[in-house]
Amino acid sequence: MNTFTVTTFIKRPQQEVFEFTTNPANASQWQSGTKFAQWSSEGPVGVGSVYQSVRKLLGREMKIDAEITHWDSPNLWGARIQNGSLKVEITNQFETQDGGTQMIQTFQGGAGGLFSIAERLAVKQLQKQVEADGQALKTLLESK
């Protein structure tokens, strides 16, 4: 089981950062590996809602279904990826701090399928991608 945390400070209000990051339609604007994302479940968003995405990691394109496991707007949301090569639990925590928002992303899980051979490499690549994506989000939201 691998765990890593990425923290990004964004000079924008907490509610705005939460709403932007929880809208799958925005994912391709700041997540470099995301080609497409959308809600696949009906009704209001909350625990049990599902979104689908197509992402690229280590040169492979993957279709991912993620189920929301935590939902406390605008403070916390989490998701579980149960299919695909990566089995991951993601928690995104948001805290108002110094006139902006501290976003704390925690990833816990492991790799399966072809990625199990190079699990450490896959996890390190995912961490680098999440760090770069956090900086892209910061730049995007702070320029508004």
C-alpha angles and dihedrals in degrees: 000000000000126000132186136164129209121194123197127180114212123187094224132095117280095240091053093050092047094049094046095048094046094053107090090202087070096051098093090054093066109010107079094200095050117098097168139359136173142155110267097185127077129236133028117343116255143107108340096027114130131212129188127213140174112221139172121225127166090353094305126112114222134186108221132193113199125189120207109241100172129031123172108146122241097003110051145005131171138183140194123217108205102168134053125045096302121067104198141164112205126195122187115192124186126200130179107237137162095346094312143054131282108211113199115191119190122189123191126176147069144255131263137182115021091349092063089075091058100025096143091050092047092050093047090049091049091050092051090048092050091049092050091045090053090054091047089051091049092051093045097048096040091054092060 
